[in-house]
Amino acid sequence: MTLSGLALRNAFLRNKTRSTLTVLGVTIAALAFVFIRTVLSAWYANAEASSSDRLVTRNNTSIIFPLPLSYRERILQVPGVTKVTWSNWFGGKYGNGDRFFAQFAIDAATGLDVFEVRFTEGSKQDFLADRNTAILGKNLARDLKFKVGDMIPLTSEIYPGEWKFRIAGLVEADDASVGNTMYFHWARLNEGLPAVLKDRVGVYTMLVPNAAESPRVANAIDTMFANSDNETHTETEKSFRLQFVQSSSAILGALQILSIVVLLIMVIILGNVVAMGLRERTSEMGALRAIGFLPKHVQILAWVEGSLLGLAGGLLGVLLANPMLNGFGRLLAGMGFLSGLGFQPLTGVIAVLLATSIGFLSSAAPAWSASQMDVVTALRRQE
């Protein structure tokens, strides 16, 4: 029997119950690690998908306070700005309210260009021609089983009234958040508001083709409206989106710590199992040394055992994580949360490599102890 064959037998066949429980323990730890890291990645995915050539201008006091529509023409005059669009968060509910998803009222003529929206079904011309229409991200339409031509009734606590929209198209973009969002005409929203609320904009989004010019352009816009009734705050789209992530910094920090704790648990599980197995085989190790095996062979045997247990548990955890995360991601996307959540192959590969490496490293101490044991003492010892 080869050394690798002996390690394989010791890892999985010598004590099948213990091996099974160990692999299951590592599987659960790997599954938890993949889940946590995927949630963290999804939390940042919206910000990371931001375009480097877009700036966002909001009210300096708070995003909940609007800006005048008249700012649009003045912003467009700032050197470096090539296009300007505007939008309002709608905050509507569909059906009985248990299926929440993001909706924005956008200036259709400029918004489609600024956000680089691509139609996968339906017609851009149809959307632009009828202000009672809306477009849906293709992922959102799939999850809610909407198709082109369907009517979507919405209710909103921000903008009371009856709102119905016909779906004119399904869209996608390089920005993954577009695939889970609904867009409709800002003009339709504006005409339904009382006079005191008309011509008010949530945020302006600008294209600045030269990203290196973004700080200068942002400063120029904010300087233009300084000391006005509605002062502005302009920043990159990524910074704007990261504000919402930072509001959950305590949760994110806890998840980061939890992912480290999961790895430590994996170390304890594998280290304990390898050490226990080697103690039970003390006399066997002595016999191996007596027939010519060197201390390094004993160490390699222990290292391979730990690595195999870690590899098996890591692979099983990743295989289970794939369908679970994809299903969980679709559920959350339908509720309007973490639209980027889904199994990521890179995270799976990292989890398997970490599980294998931890199996190897956690067996280092028991492997060294076993290799240093005197042959005679090992042959005499019975456990």
Phi, psi and chi 1 to 4 in degrees:
 res  aa     phi    psi   chi1   chi2   chi3   chi4
   1 MET       -  135.6  176.5  176.9  -74.0      -
   2 THR   -76.6  165.6   63.8      -      -      -
   3 LEU   -64.5  -39.7 -162.1   62.8      -      -
   4 SER   -67.7  -38.0   57.3      -      -      -
   5 GLY   -64.5  -39.3      -      -      -      -
   6 LEU   -65.3  -40.4 -179.3   60.6      -      -
   7 ALA   -64.1  -40.8      -      -      -      -
   8 LEU   -63.0  -42.4 -175.4   63.7      -      -
   9 ARG   -65.1  -45.0  177.9  179.6  178.2  -82.7
  10 ASN   -64.5  -36.0  -71.8  -23.9      -      -
  11 ALA   -69.9  -39.9      -      -      -      -
  12 PHE  -119.1  -22.5  -61.4  109.8      -      -
  13 LEU  -111.5  -20.5  -58.5  178.3      -      -
  14 ARG   -67.1  -48.5  178.4  177.9  -72.3  -89.0
  15 ASN  -131.0   89.2 -170.1  -38.1      -      -
  16 LYS   -63.5  -37.2  -64.2  179.4 -178.9  179.4
  17 THR   -64.1  -47.5  -59.6      -      -      -
  18 ARG   -65.4  -40.5 -176.3  166.3   63.5 -154.4
  19 SER   -62.9  -42.5  -63.0      -      -      -
  20 THR   -63.2  -44.9  -60.0      -      -      -
  21 LEU   -66.1  -36.7  -67.5  175.3      -      -
  22 THR   -64.8  -47.1  -59.2      -      -      -
  23 VAL   -61.6  -40.3  170.3      -      -      -
  24 LEU   -64.4  -39.3  -73.0  177.0      -      -
  25 GLY   -62.6  -44.8      -      -      -      -
  26 VAL   -66.2  -36.7  175.6      -      -      -
  27 THR   -60.2  -46.3  -63.7      -      -      -
  28 ILE   -63.7  -41.8  -65.6  172.2      -      -
  29 ALA   -64.1  -43.4      -      -      -      -
  30 ALA   -64.8  -40.9      -      -      -      -
  31 LEU   -62.2  -43.7 -178.0   60.9      -      -
  32 ALA   -63.9  -40.5      -      -      -      -
  33 PHE   -62.8  -46.0  176.7   81.7      -      -
  34 VAL   -62.1  -42.7  172.5      -      -      -
  35 PHE   -60.3  -47.9 -107.3   90.4      -      -
  36 ILE   -64.3  -47.1  -66.8  170.8      -      -
  37 ARG   -66.4  -33.6  -60.8  -48.5  -56.3 -175.6
  38 THR   -69.0  -40.9  -58.6      -      -      -
  39 VAL   -62.5  -43.0  168.2      -      -      -
  40 LEU   -62.2  -42.8  -73.6  170.7      -      -
  41 SER   -63.4  -42.6  -62.8      -      -      -
  42 ALA   -65.1  -34.0      -      -      -      -
  43 TRP   -63.0  -36.5 -138.5  -55.7      -      -
  44 TYR   -92.7   -9.2  -73.6   98.1      -      -
  45 ALA   -60.5  -40.3      -      -      -      -
  46 ASN   -61.6  -41.8 -169.6   37.0      -      -
  47 ALA   -71.2  -40.0      -      -      -      -
  48 GLU   -66.4  -26.1  -65.5  -59.7  -32.5      -
  49 ALA   -81.8   -1.6      -      -      -      -
  50 SER   -63.1  149.4  -57.0      -      -      -
  51 SER   -83.0  139.8  175.4      -      -      -
  52 SER   -74.6  -13.6   60.8      -      -      -
  53 ASP  -105.0   18.8   62.8   -6.3      -      -
  54 ARG  -118.3  137.4  -71.6 -160.2  -70.1 -101.1
  55 LEU  -115.5  152.3  -66.7  177.1      -      -
  56 VAL  -124.9  131.6  176.3      -      -      -
  57 THR  -114.7  127.7  -64.1      -      -      -
  58 ARG  -131.7  174.7   60.9  170.7  174.9   83.5
  59 ASN   -66.1  134.6 -168.8  -62.3      -      -
  60 ASN   -65.3  -28.2 -172.8   48.7      -      -
  61 THR   -71.6  -51.4  -56.5      -      -      -
  62 SER  -169.0  154.2  172.2      -      -      -
  63 ILE   -67.5  -18.1 -166.9  173.9      -      -
  64 ILE   -76.1  -13.9   65.7  173.1      -      -
  65 PHE   -95.4  131.1  -64.8  104.6      -      -
  66 PRO   -80.6  173.6   30.1  -34.7      -      -
  67 LEU  -119.6  155.0  -65.3  170.3      -      -
  68 PRO   -68.4  144.6  -18.8   31.5      -      -
  69 LEU   -62.9  -26.1 -179.9   61.6      -      -
  70 SER   -64.7  -16.9   58.1      -      -      -
  71 TYR   -65.2  -23.5  -82.0   16.4      -      -
  72 ARG   -57.1  -48.8 -175.0 -103.4 -179.9 -173.5
  73 GLU   -66.2  -36.2  -65.8  -60.1  -30.5      -
  74 ARG   -71.1  -38.7  -62.2  177.3   64.1 -175.9
  75 ILE   -64.1  -38.7  -68.5  173.9      -      -
  76 LEU   -64.2  -21.0 -165.0   55.2      -      -
  77 GLN   -83.7   -9.8  -60.5  -55.7  -46.3      -
  78 VAL   -69.4  127.3  174.9      -      -      -
  79 PRO   -58.0  130.8  -24.9   34.6      -      -
  80 GLY   105.5  -20.1      -      -      -      -
  81 VAL   -89.2  123.5  175.0      -      -      -
  82 THR  -103.3  -32.4   57.1      -      -      -
  83 LYS  -143.3  147.9  -67.5 -177.7 -180.0  179.2
  84 VAL  -134.0  135.3  178.5      -      -      -
  85 THR  -134.3  170.7 -169.1      -      -      -
  86 TRP  -142.7  160.5   59.3   93.0      -      -
  87 SER  -156.3  159.6   58.5      -      -      -
  88 ASN  -130.0  137.9  -73.8   56.2      -      -
  89 TRP   -72.1  131.2  169.1  -99.9      -      -
  90 PHE   -95.8  -41.8 -174.0   67.2      -      -
  91 GLY    66.3   39.0      -      -      -      -
  92 GLY   -86.8  165.3      -      -      -      -
  93 LYS  -120.6  141.8  -64.6 -179.5  179.7  179.6
  94 TYR  -107.5  137.0  168.4   70.4      -      -
  95 GLY    65.3 -131.3      -      -      -      -
  96 ASN   -86.8    6.7   57.0   11.5      -      -
  97 GLY    94.3   -1.1      -      -      -      -
  98 ASP   -87.0   -4.7   61.4  -16.4      -      -
  99 ARG  -118.2   81.3  -60.8  -58.3  -60.4  -89.8
 100 PHE   -84.0  142.5  170.0   82.7      -      -
 101 PHE  -150.8  157.3   52.1   89.8      -      -
 102 ALA   -72.4  137.4      -      -      -      -
 103 GLN  -133.1  136.6  -48.0  108.0   23.2      -
 104 PHE  -128.8  137.3  -71.0   93.0      -      -
 105 ALA   -90.2  119.1      -      -      -      -
 106 ILE  -121.9  156.4   63.9  170.6      -      -
 107 ASP   -75.1  107.2  176.1   59.6      -      -
 108 ALA   -60.0  -41.2      -      -      -      -
 109 ALA   -62.5  -38.7      -      -      -      -
 110 THR  -100.3  -29.2   56.5      -      -      -
 111 GLY   -63.0  -41.6      -      -      -      -
 112 LEU   -61.4  -35.1  -63.2 -178.6      -      -
 113 ASP   -76.3  -45.3  -69.0  -25.0      -      -
 114 VAL   -63.3  -41.5  171.3      -      -      -
 115 PHE   -89.5    1.5  -63.8  118.4      -      -
 116 GLU    53.8   50.8  -59.3  175.3  -32.2      -
 117 VAL   -81.4  137.0  172.7      -      -      -
 118 ARG  -116.2  134.4  -60.2 -175.5  -63.2  -90.3
 119 PHE   -85.5  127.5  -81.6   71.6      -      -
 120 THR   -99.5  -26.5   59.2      -      -      -
 121 GLU  -144.5  157.5  -66.3 -176.6   37.1      -
 122 GLY    81.8 -162.7      -      -      -      -
 123 SER  -135.1  130.6  167.9      -      -      -
 124 LYS   -64.8  -39.6  176.5 -179.6  178.6  179.0
 125 GLN   -62.8  -39.0  -69.7   70.3   28.1      -
 126 ASP   -63.2  -42.4 -176.6   18.7      -      -
 127 PHE   -64.8  -44.4  175.2   58.9      -      -
 128 LEU   -68.7  -29.6  -66.9  176.4      -      -
 129 ALA   -81.1  -22.4      -      -      -      -
 130 ASP  -126.8  112.0 -174.8   -3.8      -      -
 131 ARG   -74.6   -3.8   64.1  175.6   56.2 -175.9
 132 ASN   -91.6    9.2  -66.7  -49.4      -      -
 133 THR  -101.5  168.9   58.9      -      -      -
 134 ALA  -143.9  161.4      -      -      -      -
 135 ILE  -121.9  145.6   52.6  176.3      -      -
 136 LEU  -120.9  143.6  -92.7   63.2      -      -
 137 GLY   -60.8  141.3      -      -      -      -
 138 LYS   -64.1  -31.1   65.7  175.9 -174.4  178.3
 139 ASN   -68.8  -40.3  -64.6  -25.3      -      -
 140 LEU   -63.4  -44.4  175.3   62.8      -      -
 141 ALA   -62.0  -39.4      -      -      -      -
 142 ARG   -65.0  -45.6  178.4 -161.0   62.6 -155.5
 143 ASP   -67.0  -35.6  -66.2  -24.1      -      -
 144 LEU   -97.2    2.5  -63.4 -178.4      -      -
 145 LYS    59.8   42.2  -62.2  179.7  173.3   55.6
 146 PHE   -94.3  152.2  -77.3  128.6      -      -
 147 LYS  -138.5  164.8   61.9 -177.8 -177.8  -60.7
 148 VAL   -58.3  131.6  174.3      -      -      -
 149 GLY   102.0  -18.5      -      -      -      -
 150 ASP   -68.8  155.6  -73.3  -10.4      -      -
 151 MET  -100.8  138.3  -63.3  -64.6  -66.0      -
 152 ILE  -117.5  112.2  -56.4  179.3      -      -
 153 PRO   -90.2  133.9   28.8  -29.2      -      -
 154 LEU  -130.1  150.6  -64.1  175.9      -      -
 155 THR  -124.1  144.7   57.6      -      -      -
 156 SER  -137.7  134.4  173.1      -      -      -
 157 GLU   -77.5  -22.0  -65.3 -179.4   -0.4      -
 158 ILE   -78.5  -42.1  -55.8  175.1      -      -
 159 TYR  -123.8   84.3  -55.6  102.3      -      -
 160 PRO   -60.5  151.8  -22.4   34.7      -      -
 161 GLY   134.6  179.8      -      -      -      -
 162 GLU   -99.4  121.4 -176.4  178.6   -4.7      -
 163 TRP  -123.7  117.8  -57.0   90.9      -      -
 164 LYS  -127.9  137.9  -68.6 -176.0  179.4 -179.8
 165 PHE  -134.9  140.5  -54.9   92.5      -      -
 166 ARG   -94.0  134.4  176.3  176.8   60.3   84.4
 167 ILE   -75.8  117.1  -58.9  175.4      -      -
 168 ALA   -96.4  -15.7      -      -      -      -
 169 GLY  -175.6  161.4      -      -      -      -
 170 LEU  -111.8  140.2  -52.9 -176.8      -      -
 171 VAL  -133.7  165.8  -62.7      -      -      -
 172 GLU  -148.2  171.4   64.1  179.8    3.0      -
 173 ALA  -162.3  170.7      -      -      -      -
 174 ASP   -63.2  -29.6  -66.7  -22.8      -      -
 175 ASP   -76.2  112.4 -176.9  -14.0      -      -
 176 ALA   -61.0  -25.8      -      -      -      -
 177 SER   -65.9  -24.9   64.6      -      -      -
 178 VAL   -61.0  -34.0  171.2      -      -      -
 179 GLY   -66.6  -12.8      -      -      -      -
 180 ASN  -123.1   27.4  -66.0  -75.3      -      -
 181 THR  -130.6  151.7  -55.5      -      -      -
 182 MET  -108.3  137.8  171.0 -176.6  167.4      -
 183 TYR  -125.1  138.9  -59.1   93.9      -      -
 184 PHE  -140.7  177.6   63.7   94.4      -      -
 185 HIS   -73.7  126.7  -70.3 -101.3      -      -
 186 TRP   -62.6  -33.9 -179.2   88.4      -      -
 187 ALA   -61.3  -36.3      -      -      -      -
 188 ARG   -66.3  -41.5  163.8   72.8 -170.2  -76.7
 189 LEU   -65.4  -44.3  174.3   67.5      -      -
 190 ASN   -63.9  -38.9 -167.9   53.2      -      -
 191 GLU   -72.1  -18.9   71.4 -178.8    7.4      -
 192 GLY   -92.5    3.4      -      -      -      -
 193 LEU   -98.2  154.3  -62.8  177.7      -      -
 194 PRO   -65.5  159.3   20.8  -31.8      -      -
 195 ALA   -55.0  -36.5      -      -      -      -
 196 VAL   -68.4  -20.2   69.0      -      -      -
 197 LEU  -106.4   -2.1  -63.1  177.3      -      -
 198 LYS   -71.5  157.1  -75.3 -176.3 -179.0  -65.2
 199 ASP    57.3   40.8  -62.3  -26.1      -      -
 200 ARG  -118.6  137.2  -49.9  -65.7  -75.2  176.9
 201 VAL  -118.4  137.8  172.8      -      -      -
 202 GLY   -71.7  -59.3      -      -      -      -
 203 VAL  -143.5  153.9  -63.1      -      -      -
 204 TYR  -104.9  140.3  -72.8   96.5      -      -
 205 THR  -121.8  128.3  -56.0      -      -      -
 206 MET  -119.5  149.6  -65.3   76.9   66.8      -
 207 LEU   -96.8  128.6  -82.6 -176.1      -      -
 208 VAL  -127.1   93.7 -177.7      -      -      -
 209 PRO   -52.6  -35.2  -26.7   35.9      -      -
 210 ASN   -96.3  101.8 -174.7   -2.3      -      -
 211 ALA   -61.1  -27.4      -      -      -      -
 212 ALA   -65.1  -20.6      -      -      -      -
 213 GLU   -87.3   -5.9  -71.3  -72.4  -64.9      -
 214 SER   -55.4  -46.8  -66.3      -      -      -
 215 PRO   -59.9  -41.3  -25.0   35.9      -      -
 216 ARG   -64.9  -44.4 -179.9 -167.0   61.9   78.5
 217 VAL   -64.1  -44.1  173.1      -      -      -
 218 ALA   -60.6  -43.3      -      -      -      -
 219 ASN   -65.2  -38.3 -177.4   65.4      -      -
 220 ALA   -64.6  -40.8      -      -      -      -
 221 ILE   -65.1  -47.7  -66.3  172.3      -      -
 222 ASP   -67.4  -34.0  -67.0  -20.4      -      -
 223 THR   -65.8  -37.0  -59.7      -      -      -
 224 MET   -60.0  -36.4 -179.6 -171.9  -57.8      -
 225 PHE  -105.3   12.0  -60.3  112.2      -      -
 226 ALA   -64.3  143.3      -      -      -      -
 227 ASN    65.9   14.4  -59.3  -43.1      -      -
 228 SER   -91.1  175.5   67.6      -      -      -
 229 ASP   -67.5  -23.7  -68.9  -22.0      -      -
 230 ASN  -130.5   79.8  -64.5  -80.4      -      -
 231 GLU   -68.2  154.6  -65.6 -173.7  -20.8      -
 232 THR  -116.6  161.4   61.2      -      -      -
 233 HIS  -131.9  118.8  176.4   74.3      -      -
 234 THR  -114.6  136.3  -55.3      -      -      -
 235 GLU  -153.3  171.8   57.1 -164.3  -24.4      -
 236 THR   -67.9  156.2   63.2      -      -      -
 237 GLU   -60.0  -36.8 -173.6  179.0   57.0      -
 238 LYS   -63.8  -45.6 -177.6  174.8 -178.0  178.0
 239 SER   -62.3  -39.9  -63.3      -      -      -
 240 PHE   -60.0  -45.2  174.4   73.5      -      -
 241 ARG   -72.9  -32.2  -67.6 -176.8  177.7 -175.2
 242 LEU   -65.2  -21.0  -80.9  174.8      -      -
 243 GLN   -58.8  -38.3  -66.4  178.7   44.1      -
 244 PHE   -72.6  -30.6  -58.6   97.8      -      -
 245 VAL   -70.7  -43.7  175.7      -      -      -
 246 GLN   -64.6  -25.1  -68.5  166.9   -5.8      -
 247 SER   -65.9  -16.7   64.9      -      -      -
 248 SER  -111.2   26.9  -55.6      -      -      -
 249 SER   -60.3  -34.5   57.9      -      -      -
 250 ALA   -64.8  -41.4      -      -      -      -
 251 ILE   -65.9  -43.3  -62.7  175.4      -      -
 252 LEU   -64.4  -40.5  -61.6 -179.9      -      -
 253 GLY   -62.4  -41.1      -      -      -      -
 254 ALA   -63.2  -39.4      -      -      -      -
 255 LEU   -67.0  -36.8  -70.7  175.8      -      -
 256 GLN   -61.6  -46.3  -65.7  -82.1   11.8      -
 257 ILE   -63.9  -41.0  -65.4  172.8      -      -
 258 LEU   -62.8  -37.0 -173.8   57.5      -      -
 259 SER   -65.0  -35.0   66.3      -      -      -
 260 ILE   -69.9  -39.7  -63.6  174.4      -      -
 261 VAL   -61.0  -40.1  170.9      -      -      -
 262 VAL   -59.5  -41.8  167.4      -      -      -
 263 LEU   -65.8  -39.0  -64.3 -179.5      -      -
 264 LEU   -64.4  -38.5  -67.7  176.0      -      -
 265 ILE   -61.4  -40.5  -67.3  173.2      -      -
 266 MET   -63.0  -39.6 -160.0 -177.8  -60.6      -
 267 VAL   -61.5  -45.0  170.0      -      -      -
 268 ILE   -64.1  -44.3  -66.1  171.9      -      -
 269 ILE   -60.0  -52.4  -68.6  173.6      -      -
 270 LEU   -70.1  -42.1  -69.5  171.5      -      -
 271 GLY   -60.6  -42.3      -      -      -      -
 272 ASN   -65.8  -42.6  179.6   64.5      -      -
 273 VAL   -66.8  -44.5  168.8      -      -      -
 274 VAL   -64.0  -43.1  173.1      -      -      -
 275 ALA   -62.2  -42.9      -      -      -      -
 276 MET   -62.3  -43.6 -173.0 -179.9  -59.0      -
 277 GLY   -63.6  -40.1      -      -      -      -
 278 LEU   -69.0  -38.6  -69.6  174.2      -      -
 279 ARG   -61.2  -40.1  -77.4 -161.8  -54.9  -89.4
 280 GLU   -66.7  -23.6  -69.0  177.9   -7.9      -
 281 ARG  -110.0   29.6  -57.2 -162.1  -54.3  -85.3
 282 THR   -58.7  -48.7  -59.8      -      -      -
 283 SER   -64.7  -34.2   58.9      -      -      -
 284 GLU   -65.5  -40.4 -179.1 -179.0  -49.8      -
 285 MET   -62.2  -39.5  -66.0  -61.6  174.7      -
 286 GLY   -62.4  -39.3      -      -      -      -
 287 ALA   -66.1  -40.9      -      -      -      -
 288 LEU   -61.1  -42.9  -69.9  174.8      -      -
 289 ARG   -65.1  -36.6  -68.1  -71.4  -52.6  -78.0
 290 ALA   -66.7  -30.6      -      -      -      -
 291 ILE   -94.1    8.4   62.5  176.0      -      -
 292 GLY   119.4   -4.2      -      -      -      -
 293 PHE   -71.7  138.1  -78.2   81.0      -      -
 294 LEU   -88.2  162.8  -60.3  176.0      -      -
 295 PRO   -54.8  -35.5  -28.9   36.3      -      -
 296 LYS   -65.6  -29.1   67.1  177.7 -177.5  179.9
 297 HIS   -68.2  -38.0  -65.0  135.3      -      -
 298 VAL   -65.1  -40.9  175.7      -      -      -
 299 GLN   -63.9  -45.1  -73.7 -176.1  -44.3      -
 300 ILE   -59.9  -40.4  -68.3  173.2      -      -
 301 LEU   -58.9  -45.5 -169.9   64.1      -      -
 302 ALA   -69.2  -40.0      -      -      -      -
 303 TRP   -62.4  -42.6  -71.7  -23.8      -      -
 304 VAL   -67.1  -39.3  174.1      -      -      -
 305 GLU   -59.3  -49.8  -73.2 -178.0   33.2      -
 306 GLY   -62.2  -41.3      -      -      -      -
 307 SER   -64.3  -40.6  -60.5      -      -      -
 308 LEU   -65.4  -41.8  -73.0  173.4      -      -
 309 LEU   -64.0  -42.2  -71.6  169.0      -      -
 310 GLY   -65.3  -41.7      -      -      -      -
 311 LEU   -63.2  -45.1  175.4   62.1      -      -
 312 ALA   -62.8  -46.5      -      -      -      -
 313 GLY   -65.9  -40.1      -      -      -      -
 314 GLY   -63.9  -44.5      -      -      -      -
 315 LEU   -62.5  -44.3  -77.6  173.4      -      -
 316 LEU   -64.9  -39.9 -173.9   55.4      -      -
 317 GLY   -62.9  -41.1      -      -      -      -
 318 VAL   -69.0  -40.0  169.3      -      -      -
 319 LEU   -62.3  -36.8  -70.7  174.1      -      -
 320 LEU   -74.8  -33.3  -69.4  173.9      -      -
 321 ALA   -66.5  -33.4      -      -      -      -
 322 ASN   -56.1  -61.2 -171.0   -5.4      -      -
 323 PRO   -68.9  -32.8   23.8  -32.6      -      -
 324 MET   -66.4  -44.5  -68.0  175.4   66.0      -
 325 LEU   -68.4  -41.3  -88.1  171.1      -      -
 326 ASN   -62.8  -42.0  -71.4  -27.7      -      -
 327 GLY   -67.3  -42.7      -      -      -      -
 328 PHE   -64.9  -37.5 -169.9   54.4      -      -
 329 GLY   -64.8  -40.6      -      -      -      -
 330 ARG   -65.8  -37.2  -74.8 -167.0  -65.6  -89.2
 331 LEU   -64.2  -46.5  175.3   62.4      -      -
 332 LEU   -68.2  -37.3  -70.7 -176.5      -      -
 333 ALA   -62.1  -37.7      -      -      -      -
 334 GLY   -67.2  -21.9      -      -      -      -
 335 MET   -96.8   -1.9  -62.4  171.8   64.7      -
 336 GLY    89.6   17.7      -      -      -      -
 337 PHE  -118.4  143.3  -59.7  102.6      -      -
 338 LEU    43.2   64.8  -64.9 -179.0      -      -
 339 SER   -62.6  -20.9   60.4      -      -      -
 340 GLY   -89.3    5.5      -      -      -      -
 341 LEU   -74.8  128.2 -175.2   64.2      -      -
 342 GLY   174.8  160.6      -      -      -      -
 343 PHE   -61.6  131.2 -179.9   75.7      -      -
 344 GLN  -115.1  117.6  -60.0  174.9   -7.2      -
 345 PRO   -52.5  -38.4  -27.3   35.6      -      -
 346 LEU   -62.6  -41.3  179.4   58.9      -      -
 347 THR   -63.7  -38.8  -55.8      -      -      -
 348 GLY   -63.0  -43.7      -      -      -      -
 349 VAL   -62.6  -43.2  170.7      -      -      -
 350 ILE   -61.5  -41.1  -68.3  173.9      -      -
 351 ALA   -63.3  -42.8      -      -      -      -
 352 VAL   -65.4  -43.9  172.0      -      -      -
 353 LEU   -63.7  -40.8  -68.8  176.7      -      -
 354 LEU   -65.1  -42.9  -79.0  174.5      -      -
 355 ALA   -62.5  -42.6      -      -      -      -
 356 THR   -66.5  -44.1  -54.1      -      -      -
 357 SER   -64.7  -40.0  -59.9      -      -      -
 358 ILE   -65.4  -39.1  -72.8  173.2      -      -
 359 GLY   -59.7  -40.9      -      -      -      -
 360 PHE   -67.3  -49.0  176.3   84.0      -      -
 361 LEU   -70.1  -36.8  -65.4  173.9      -      -
 362 SER   -69.2  -19.7   62.2      -      -      -
 363 SER   -89.6   -1.3   60.9      -      -      -
 364 ALA   -63.2  -48.0      -      -      -      -
 365 ALA   -64.4  -52.1      -      -      -      -
 366 PRO   -63.3  -31.6   14.8  -26.7      -      -
 367 ALA   -65.7  -42.5      -      -      -      -
 368 TRP   -66.2  -42.9 -175.8   85.2      -      -
 369 SER   -60.6  -42.8  -61.6      -      -      -
 370 ALA   -66.6  -37.7      -      -      -      -
 371 SER   -71.7  -24.3   67.1      -      -      -
 372 GLN   -88.5   -5.4  -62.8  -56.1  -53.5      -
 373 MET   -70.5  136.4 -172.5  171.0  -66.5      -
 374 ASP   -65.5  141.1  178.9   74.0      -      -
 375 VAL   -60.9  -46.0  175.4      -      -      -
 376 VAL   -64.6  -43.2  175.6      -      -      -
 377 THR   -63.6  -39.2  -59.4      -      -      -
 378 ALA   -66.6  -38.3      -      -      -      -
 379 LEU   -70.7  -30.7  -71.2  170.6      -      -
 380 ARG   -79.0  -26.0  -72.6  176.3  176.0  174.3
 381 ARG   -75.1  131.5 -170.8  170.3  174.5  179.2
 382 GLN  -124.6  125.8  -60.7  -69.8  -30.9      -
 383 GLU  -132.8      -  -74.3 -165.1   17.8      -
